[in-house]
Amino acid sequence: MYDYDMIVIGSGPSGRRAAVQSAKIGKSVLVVEKGRRVGGVSVHTGTIPSKTLRETVLNLSGWRERGFYGRSYRVKQDIGAADLMARLHKTLDHEVEVLEHQFSRNAVRTARGEARFVSPHTIEILAEGGELSSVTAAHVLIACGTRPFRPDYVPFNGTNVFDSDEIVELPKLPRSLAVIGAGVIGVEYATIFSALDVAVTLIEPRPSFLDFIDKELIEEFTHELRDRNVALRLGSAVSSIHLGNDGRPTCKLADGRTVASDMLLFAAGRVGATDRLNLDAAGLKVDHRGRIAVDPKTLQTAVPHIYAAGDVIGFPSLASTSMEQGRVAACHAFGLEPPPPPEFFPYGIYSVPEISTVGMTEEEVRKREIPYECGIARFRETSRGHIMGLNTGMMKMIFSVKTRRLLGVHIVGEGATELIHIGQAVLNLKGTIDYFIENTFNYPTLAEAYKIAGLDAWNRMVRA
Ligand SMILES: Cc1cc2nc3c(=O)[nH]c(=O)nc-3n(C[C@H](O)[C@H](O)[C@H](O)COP(=O)(O)OP(=O)(O)OC[C@H]3O[C@@H](n4cnc5c(N)ncnc54)[C@H](O)[C@@H]3O)c2cc1C
């Protein structure tokens, strides 16, 4: 009756995972992608490019060795934009190749063009050359993601005023950079450029930043940024931005201060890429940020055979969670019952230093009035930390005093985004402080911090 069992709009993490999952259970799938290559924001402008840029910067700048050799140590003296781009293009090519292979191996068909609804089961595809075709499907997944929010007062020019999608292809390295928006993306780029010794100013209208992270961790992180001369302008709304005669962007802040820089990155928010989908024809509406509401358990929209997943449905807007959403949507569409999602998922912020967190923050535990105790470990207390020359880095664990259960793990420092998974496993398996005290950890590792933090909390609990 229909051309396909499932049409997926967008080939980012949620679309890709839904397509492969549907194909694995024998369904016919078409992925429509308007970009030049498959992969979505995640592969081309978001997750992978920013992480590749970070890795390149840390390697070429010799960042990880500076604890031993001093702040002026560099692996490559003159690092230019071309150095950063070389590794980026290689990595992206590889990612796309793996994806294309995954699609062809699983007989997932792809069509290049922009999709829009003509009716709830019919999608029209506008190819780059202007040709139109239409296809029908029993189920549709909207996985179109987001694009950067670009307010009129920002003079974007692709030369020295960028949004977060454009910055990955920057033409040359600035000596100074202003970043507007201290959300995850803004903080990541601000700290990556600061590791290259670019003078960075981070501007945020709210008085604090990354409010979903444990406050003590943010204090530690802020201290490190200030120590590196990152200028933080918190509680400072931008009232105007203009380009001077020399072409340099200057931000006027509502508190009367001015920030002039060689380059400006506007990273304050993203909006759902839904405006060209003709959602009215499907019977769907979006909110003021272009996002689509779904049933969080099934990922169904208000029209039951149309699903939405990934950034277009809002929080948490991560590649990691988007993949799971795609899988859940596909399973539900074809009558498979996916297991309920685990209670806690990790959050990774690839700033320099990294931050990663899973479970409740100390603020949340207090709000719920759970009697608790914390344990802290500093990476410089571990032998691995000595070997690596780490002067910074901290892990904080929170335990329930009544049940001894682990409630949250919060890490800032080298390897945080990898280390967190030990805490995640213990948390989701409802483990207690005893796991950390009684088990042997490889030595010397940074993971030993779990034992140190566990014992620290245990000592306090015993004393109490
Ligand atoms: C700078 C940055 C850094 C990030 N870092 C991380 C990180 O470290 N870890 C992490 O987990 N997440 C990270 N994210 C978030 C992550 O990239 C997103 O959560 C993820 O990409 C969302 O996936 P998605 O499935 O919504 O699709 P997206 O990746 O958003 O892709 C959507 C695709 O749909 C296509 N599309 C849109 N409209 C149409 C249409 N009408 N027809 C056809 N195709 C269409 C687009 O071209 C695009 O290819 C980062 C994001 C950014 C911007």
Ligand as a Chemical Component Dictionary entry (heavy atoms), coordinates in Angstrom:
data_LIG
# 
_chem_comp.id                   LIG 
_chem_comp.type                 NON-POLYMER 
_chem_comp.pdbx_formal_charge   0 
_chem_comp.three_letter_code    LIG 
# 
loop_
_chem_comp_atom.comp_id 
_chem_comp_atom.atom_id 
_chem_comp_atom.alt_atom_id 
_chem_comp_atom.type_symbol 
_chem_comp_atom.charge 
_chem_comp_atom.model_Cartn_x 
_chem_comp_atom.model_Cartn_y 
_chem_comp_atom.model_Cartn_z 
_chem_comp_atom.pdbx_ordinal 
LIG C1  C1  C 0 28.873 22.354 18.396 1  
LIG C2  C2  C 0 28.116 21.164 18.893 2  
LIG C3  C3  C 0 28.735 20.228 19.690 3  
LIG C4  C4  C 0 28.057 19.110 20.144 4  
LIG N1  N1  N 0 28.709 18.205 20.924 5  
LIG C5  C5  C 0 28.065 17.086 21.361 6  
LIG C6  C6  C 0 28.750 16.099 22.126 7  
LIG O1  O1  O 0 29.923 16.246 22.422 8  
LIG N2  N2  N 0 28.090 14.993 22.513 9  
LIG C7  C7  C 0 26.768 14.790 22.188 10 
LIG O2  O2  O 0 26.201 13.739 22.577 11 
LIG N3  N3  N 0 26.084 15.711 21.469 12 
LIG C8  C8  C 0 26.705 16.847 21.049 13 
LIG N4  N4  N 0 26.039 17.782 20.291 14 
LIG C9  C9  C 0 24.623 17.561 20.003 15 
LIG C10 C10 C 0 24.424 16.608 18.822 16 
LIG O3  O3  O 0 25.139 17.045 17.689 17 
LIG C11 C11 C 0 22.958 16.531 18.524 18 
LIG O4  O4  O 0 22.275 16.145 19.711 19 
LIG C12 C12 C 0 22.647 15.534 17.437 20 
LIG O5  O5  O 0 23.333 15.835 16.260 21 
LIG C13 C13 C 0 21.142 15.536 17.155 22 
LIG O6  O6  O 0 20.866 14.537 16.262 23 
LIG P1  P1  P 0 19.548 14.524 15.390 24 
LIG O7  O7  O 0 19.194 13.097 15.216 25 
LIG O8  O8  O 0 18.541 15.430 15.953 26 
LIG O9  O9  O 0 20.009 15.034 13.932 27 
LIG P2  P2  P 0 21.042 16.142 13.482 28 
LIG O10 O10 O 0 22.424 15.681 13.761 29 
LIG O11 O11 O 0 20.636 17.451 14.023 30 
LIG O12 O12 O 0 20.847 16.111 11.903 31 
LIG C14 C14 C 0 19.626 16.450 11.300 32 
LIG C15 C15 C 0 19.749 16.224 9.800  33 
LIG O13 O13 O 0 18.474 16.441 9.211  34 
LIG C16 C16 C 0 18.662 17.056 7.949  35 
LIG N5  N5  N 0 17.416 17.753 7.581  36 
LIG C17 C17 C 0 16.815 18.795 8.210  37 
LIG N6  N6  N 0 15.693 19.139 7.588  38 
LIG C18 C18 C 0 15.570 18.297 6.548  39 
LIG C19 C19 C 0 14.598 18.173 5.512  40 
LIG N7  N7  N 0 13.524 18.953 5.456  41 
LIG N8  N8  N 0 14.794 17.223 4.591  42 
LIG C20 C20 C 0 15.889 16.404 4.613  43 
LIG N9  N9  N 0 16.822 16.483 5.551  44 
LIG C21 C21 C 0 16.664 17.412 6.525  45 
LIG C22 C22 C 0 19.810 18.020 8.190  46 
LIG O14 O14 O 0 20.458 18.354 6.968  47 
LIG C23 C23 C 0 20.701 17.196 9.109  48 
LIG O15 O15 O 0 21.640 16.461 8.343  49 
LIG C24 C24 C 0 26.701 18.920 19.809 50 
LIG C25 C25 C 0 26.045 19.856 18.998 51 
LIG C26 C26 C 0 26.740 20.968 18.537 52 
LIG C27 C27 C 0 26.023 21.952 17.655 53 
# 
loop_
_chem_comp_bond.comp_id 
_chem_comp_bond.atom_id_1 
_chem_comp_bond.atom_id_2 
_chem_comp_bond.value_order 
_chem_comp_bond.pdbx_ordinal 
LIG C1  C2  SING 1  
LIG C2  C3  SING 2  
LIG C2  C26 DOUB 3  
LIG C3  C4  DOUB 4  
LIG C4  N1  SING 5  
LIG C4  C24 SING 6  
LIG N1  C5  DOUB 7  
LIG C5  C6  SING 8  
LIG C5  C8  SING 9  
LIG C6  O1  DOUB 10 
LIG C6  N2  SING 11 
LIG N2  C7  SING 12 
LIG C7  O2  DOUB 13 
LIG C7  N3  SING 14 
LIG N3  C8  DOUB 15 
LIG C8  N4  SING 16 
LIG N4  C9  SING 17 
LIG N4  C24 SING 18 
LIG C9  C10 SING 19 
LIG C10 O3  SING 20 
LIG C10 C11 SING 21 
LIG C11 O4  SING 22 
LIG C11 C12 SING 23 
LIG C12 O5  SING 24 
LIG C12 C13 SING 25 
LIG C13 O6  SING 26 
LIG O6  P1  SING 27 
LIG P1  O7  DOUB 28 
LIG P1  O8  SING 29 
LIG P1  O9  SING 30 
LIG O9  P2  SING 31 
LIG P2  O10 DOUB 32 
LIG P2  O11 SING 33 
LIG P2  O12 SING 34 
LIG O12 C14 SING 35 
LIG C14 C15 SING 36 
LIG C15 O13 SING 37 
LIG C15 C23 SING 38 
LIG O13 C16 SING 39 
LIG C16 N5  SING 40 
LIG C16 C22 SING 41 
LIG N5  C17 SING 42 
LIG N5  C21 SING 43 
LIG C17 N6  DOUB 44 
LIG N6  C18 SING 45 
LIG C18 C19 SING 46 
LIG C18 C21 DOUB 47 
LIG C19 N7  SING 48 
LIG C19 N8  DOUB 49 
LIG N8  C20 SING 50 
LIG C20 N9  DOUB 51 
LIG N9  C21 SING 52 
LIG C22 O14 SING 53 
LIG C22 C23 SING 54 
LIG C23 O15 SING 55 
LIG C24 C25 DOUB 56 
LIG C25 C26 SING 57 
LIG C26 C27 SING 58 
# 
